[in-house]
Amino acid sequence: MNEFPDKINELITKGLELSTMGKHDEAESYFEGLRKAGILWDLPEAAAAKVEEIYDDPWAWWGSTVVQETRQIFVDRFASGRKDWVGFWVKALEEEMALSQIKEQ
């Protein structure tokens, strides 16, 4: 069974979710990278056109250097699945708390 339709639906859904997230200046450059790599689309019609473009060989597109490098940059910044995630998040939250205390002064 070809699992591609399920995977592309997942990608489209995630892309639409990302495009509707509260935008921050820092995140926008990452979103732009995803758009340039053809991973994120702002309109369903654009997503559909990409699906049509890559339908015959989606793995060639997904495995391309530009797509994988862009995906990894985004994952490293926003979706890291680190084994040491608890310590990583504790440190990040402590840093945020320290910054917010500085701003309050």
C-alpha positions in Angstrom: 0.0 0.0 0.0 1.3 3.4 -0.9 1.5 5.6 2.3 2.3 8.7 0.3 -1.2 10.2 0.3 -1.3 9.9 4.1 2.1 11.5 4.5 1.3 14.4 2.1 -2.0 15.0 4.0 0.0 15.2 7.2 2.5 17.6 5.6 -0.2 19.8 4.3 -2.1 19.9 7.6 1.1 20.7 9.5 1.9 23.4 6.9 -1.4 25.0 7.3 -1.2 24.8 11.1 2.3 26.4 11.0 1.1 29.2 8.7 -1.7 30.1 11.1 0.4 30.1 14.2 1.1 33.4 15.9 3.9 34.9 13.9 7.0 36.2 15.4 9.8 37.9 13.6 12.3 35.2 14.4 10.0 32.4 13.3 9.2 34.1 10.0 12.6 33.5 8.5 12.2 29.8 9.3 8.8 29.7 7.7 10.2 31.5 4.6 12.8 28.7 4.4 10.1 26.1 4.5 8.2 27.9 1.8 11.3 28.2 -0.5 11.9 24.4 -0.1 8.3 23.7 -1.0 7.4 22.3 2.5 5.1 25.1 3.7 2.3 26.6 1.6 0.1 29.5 2.6 -2.8 28.5 0.3 -4.4 25.1 -0.2 -4.2 25.6 -4.0 -0.4 26.0 -3.7 -0.2 22.9 -1.6 -2.3 21.0 -4.2 0.0 22.2 -7.0 3.0 20.9 -5.2 1.4 17.5 -4.6 0.6 17.3 -8.3 4.2 18.3 -9.2 5.8 15.7 -7.0 3.2 12.9 -7.1 5.1 10.6 -9.4 8.2 10.5 -7.2 7.6 12.2 -3.8 10.6 10.6 -2.2 13.0 12.3 -4.7 11.6 15.6 -3.6 11.5 14.7 0.1 15.0 13.3 0.0 16.5 16.2 -1.8 19.2 18.1 -0.1 17.4 21.4 0.1 14.3 19.9 1.6 16.1 17.8 4.2 18.5 20.7 5.2 15.6 23.1 5.5 13.5 20.6 7.4 16.4 19.9 9.8 17.0 23.6 10.5 13.3 24.0 11.4 13.2 20.9 13.5 16.4 21.8 15.4 14.8 25.2 16.3 11.2 24.4 16.8 10.6 20.6 17.0 13.6 19.0 18.5 13.1 15.5 19.7 16.1 15.4 22.0 16.8 12.5 24.3 17.8 15.1 27.0 14.6 17.1 26.4 13.8 17.6 30.1 17.1 19.2 30.9 17.0 21.2 27.7 13.5 22.6 28.5 14.4 23.3 32.2 17.4 25.3 31.0 15.4 27.1 28.3 12.7 28.0 30.8 15.2 29.2 33.4 16.8 31.4 30.8 13.4 32.8 29.8 12.5 33.5 33.5 15.8 35.2 34.0 15.2 37.4 30.9 11.7 38.3 32.1 13.0 39.3 35.5 15.6 41.6 33.8 12.9 43.2 31.7 10.7 43.8 34.8 13.5 45.8 36.5 
